Amino acid sequence: KYRGHGYATECLNYAKKIAQENNCYKMMLLTGSKEEKTLSFYRNAGYNSTDKTAFIQWLE
């Protein structure tokens, strides 16, 4: 019921503002989602998935 109201976008924008105020030069976002709708949301928020590659090793 909270989707589509801009809450997540505002959270990302607020995080960006904090980063800029603290002279950070980049922000990184990791997601385990493969859903195109989710990935499109992050792209539309200004993130890209082409600059970095992440590798994960799961431990038992």
Secondary structure by P-SEA (a helix, b strand, c coil): cccccaaaaaaaaaaaaaaaaacccbbbbbbccccaaaaaaaaaaccccccbbbbbbbcc
